[in-house]
Amino acid sequence: MRMSREAAALCEILREAGGAAVLEEAIADSLALTISAVRGVVRLLEEEGFVIDTSRRGAYSLGSMPEYDLSLSCIGSLLRSAGLRSPEVFLFETLRSTQEMAKEIGRGSPEGEVVVFAEEQTGGRGRRDRRWISPRGAGLFFSVFHRPGIAPGRVQLISLAAGLAVRDAVKSLFSLELSLKWPNDLLREGRKACGILAEASSIGGGLLDCCTGMGINIRRPATACAGGDNILKEAFFLCDEVSPVHRGELAVAILQRFFDLIARLEVDGGRSLLSLYRDACFTLGREVTVIVDEGAVQGRAIAVGENGELVVSTENGEMQFCAADVIHATPASHKGAYI
């Protein structure tokens, strides 16, 4: 399902009216639509579960929002209210992977920014092609396709921005602190709350596009998940500590922070992003084991470099890692729950 920009705009108008009635003529003027078209958009909102009260004199007021917390018109209206650039937004009941679909849609779209949500993924994946378990209704699963104005060698900074965005959004909405482990895992008392996969493609020495997938654990699945029950037991779900969680509001808060950080990155080359990230990253200063294809390296994480690489002091000197798994050799160590 694709978000209707007109329905999102009408939702914003009715939300901002605060329950007061808005004349359909005023709506038509604001949206540059005919009266007949406005009535059609009202029907779209009603089909999504909005309760729209209609007066005899042709005015509409918002009775209630839909119970479903990934209503596209609701998400679209919140994006508009946040002053964000208006991406194309899609919602699917089931996908193999939001990453795959976001790239497919994005590369065929002139808009430049696409967000794809799914209730469940049957072939989701994390870093190093690990399986990403995405049970229906248990999480917030989405991917953002975008074209940032940065050099290919700095694409790791997009990954750092995504981790910061999730951390800051959760803290802002729920006053809940998640630990940010390099490069972008979000943990709560050592249990994984969110994973992020950032991918990029380039052409002719320049960055072509990026696709950033995010999976946030919201509530524990009510039924068994084939092959994933042991992993899910080690995971942290937001509803373990906070409730209710409106996934649409959380998604918009993440997107707002993410696009803000990317805009800063494009302006100052990453200076402000790296400053924020270094303050937030709880990997720094810890004894770590870094897992790479060639084996394992032990040492102390001492810095995050200008391109987002992790700098580790080892018995053989300093080493830099651009892509690797990190295990903290402390009581708060990561338990290895890749979900």
Secondary structure, 3 states (H helix, E strand, C coil): CECCHHHHHHHHHHHHCCCCCEEHHHHHHHHCCCHHHHHHHHHHHHHCCCEEEECCCCEEEEEECCCCCCCHHHHHHHHHHCCCCCCEEEEEEEECCHHHHHHHHHCCCCCCCEEEEEEEECCCECHHHCECCECCCCEEEEEEEECCCCCHHHCHHHHHHHHHHHHHHHHHHHCCCCEEECCCEEEECCEEEEEEEEEEEEECCEEEEEEEEEEEECCCCCCCCCCCHHHHHCECCHHHCCCCCCHHHHHHHHHHHHHHHHHHHHHHCCHHHHHHHHHHECCCCCEEEEEECCEEEEEEEEEECCCCCEEEEECCEEEEECCCEEEECCCCCCCCCCC
